[in-house]
């Protein structure tokens, strides 16, 4: 039975090592976390020189991989073979090579820890992968849905013994995105600069993540939600003056995603925090923004705004753009949203 990263790490921390690990999926954070733990802890420092091998799939074929796996450790109880980008192993798609892998996985050496790291998901129905699962560990690692990211940040901070404010979470997501590795890196950077018992708040995120307090996507969206004309135009002018740091395409995507959810909020009967969170696919943290937006933008206005954003999207891709610059296009859509 495939295991979660939480289950795998719990076993590893008890020093329970399997002879086989197959880590796969489109979320590299958990794959790297498990692989890094094994690389750091499975062997003692004195055993690593002769018994720990970090390889890349493109440099291997199945026979050479198996020759590594079948060798015995030198002056140690075990060896570790870590294969990064295992999807590149030559011959991996050939039936006879899969049979060879299956045969090894049916009777793996107890003295070898073989770890295969795949960048994408693999077909767990294949016989050789089932053999890995039966006698080792298969761990899928899937991207989190965006509405799960706030809870992930909360849990990550909790593990570090930290408190974090709602706005700080929002700002991290808006400015870092849903890349768990980057989020963890930014939070770790913040931790190094925190005082004892200091909370991660908006000011701390602005200071250590390098976010401008006044001129960023998060504040632009807030200005639109509250229909703060002066603030929205100040931010737009800043974006227009710094096009390399503020390209049009991500702003258009942000606008479309936000107002599409505002439209859904309008037509959703259950406008409770829980009801909206379910329909919009967002964390309950963010439902207040959409509740405020429907008070400031009626349904017909939202439909009009989405129509204009779609036109802007075409212009940003060079269709019917004329001589209008990105800054001028952004000023125009902002005016249409606010007036």
Secondary structure as the mmCIF struct_conf table of DSSP 4:
data_model
#
loop_
_struct_conf.conf_type_id
_struct_conf.id
_struct_conf.beg_label_comp_id
_struct_conf.beg_label_asym_id
_struct_conf.beg_label_seq_id
_struct_conf.end_label_comp_id
_struct_conf.end_label_asym_id
_struct_conf.end_label_seq_id
HELX_RH_AL_P HELX_RH_AL_P1 UNK A 5 UNK A 13
TURN_TY1_P TURN_TY1_P1 UNK A 14 UNK A 15
BEND BEND1 UNK A 19 UNK A 19
STRN STRN1 UNK A 20 UNK A 24
BEND BEND2 UNK A 25 UNK A 26
HELX_RH_AL_P HELX_RH_AL_P2 UNK A 28 UNK A 41
BEND BEND3 UNK A 42 UNK A 43
HELX_RH_AL_P HELX_RH_AL_P3 UNK A 45 UNK A 51
STRN STRN2 UNK A 52 UNK A 56
HELX_RH_3T_P HELX_RH_3T_P1 UNK A 57 UNK A 59
STRN STRN3 UNK A 61 UNK A 61
HELX_RH_AL_P HELX_RH_AL_P4 UNK A 62 UNK A 70
BEND BEND4 UNK A 71 UNK A 71
HELX_LH_PP_P HELX_LH_PP_P1 UNK A 72 UNK A 73
BEND BEND5 UNK A 74 UNK A 77
STRN STRN4 UNK A 79 UNK A 84
BEND BEND6 UNK A 85 UNK A 85
HELX_RH_3T_P HELX_RH_3T_P2 UNK A 86 UNK A 88
STRN STRN5 UNK A 90 UNK A 90
TURN_TY1_P TURN_TY1_P2 UNK A 91 UNK A 93
BEND BEND7 UNK A 94 UNK A 94
HELX_RH_AL_P HELX_RH_AL_P5 UNK A 95 UNK A 106
TURN_TY1_P TURN_TY1_P3 UNK A 107 UNK A 107
TURN_TY1_P TURN_TY1_P4 UNK A 110 UNK A 111
STRN STRN6 UNK A 112 UNK A 117
BEND BEND8 UNK A 119 UNK A 120
TURN_TY1_P TURN_TY1_P5 UNK A 124 UNK A 125
BEND BEND9 UNK A 126 UNK A 126
HELX_RH_AL_P HELX_RH_AL_P6 UNK A 127 UNK A 135
BEND BEND10 UNK A 136 UNK A 136
STRN STRN7 UNK A 137 UNK A 140
HELX_LH_PP_P HELX_LH_PP_P2 UNK A 142 UNK A 145
HELX_RH_AL_P HELX_RH_AL_P7 UNK A 146 UNK A 159
TURN_TY1_P TURN_TY1_P6 UNK A 160 UNK A 161
STRN STRN8 UNK A 164 UNK A 164
HELX_RH_AL_P HELX_RH_AL_P8 UNK A 166 UNK A 176
BEND BEND11 UNK A 178 UNK A 178
HELX_RH_AL_P HELX_RH_AL_P9 UNK A 180 UNK A 193
HELX_LH_PP_P HELX_LH_PP_P3 UNK A 194 UNK A 195
TURN_TY1_P TURN_TY1_P7 UNK A 196 UNK A 197
STRN STRN9 UNK A 200 UNK A 200
HELX_RH_AL_P HELX_RH_AL_P10 UNK A 202 UNK A 208
TURN_TY1_P TURN_TY1_P8 UNK A 209 UNK A 210
BEND BEND12 UNK A 213 UNK A 216
HELX_RH_AL_P HELX_RH_AL_P11 UNK A 217 UNK A 225
TURN_TY1_P TURN_TY1_P9 UNK A 226 UNK A 227
HELX_RH_AL_P HELX_RH_AL_P12 UNK A 229 UNK A 241
TURN_TY1_P TURN_TY1_P10 UNK A 242 UNK A 245
BEND BEND13 UNK A 246 UNK A 246
HELX_RH_AL_P HELX_RH_AL_P13 UNK A 248 UNK A 267
BEND BEND14 UNK A 269 UNK A 269
BEND BEND15 UNK A 272 UNK A 272
HELX_RH_AL_P HELX_RH_AL_P14 UNK A 273 UNK A 280
TURN_TY1_P TURN_TY1_P11 UNK A 281 UNK A 281
BEND BEND16 UNK A 282 UNK A 282
HELX_RH_3T_P HELX_RH_3T_P3 UNK A 284 UNK A 286
HELX_RH_AL_P HELX_RH_AL_P15 UNK A 287 UNK A 296
BEND BEND17 UNK A 297 UNK A 297
HELX_RH_AL_P HELX_RH_AL_P16 UNK A 299 UNK A 316
TURN_TY1_P TURN_TY1_P12 UNK A 317 UNK A 318
BEND BEND18 UNK A 319 UNK A 320
TURN_TY1_P TURN_TY1_P13 UNK A 322 UNK A 323
HELX_RH_AL_P HELX_RH_AL_P17 UNK A 326 UNK A 338
#
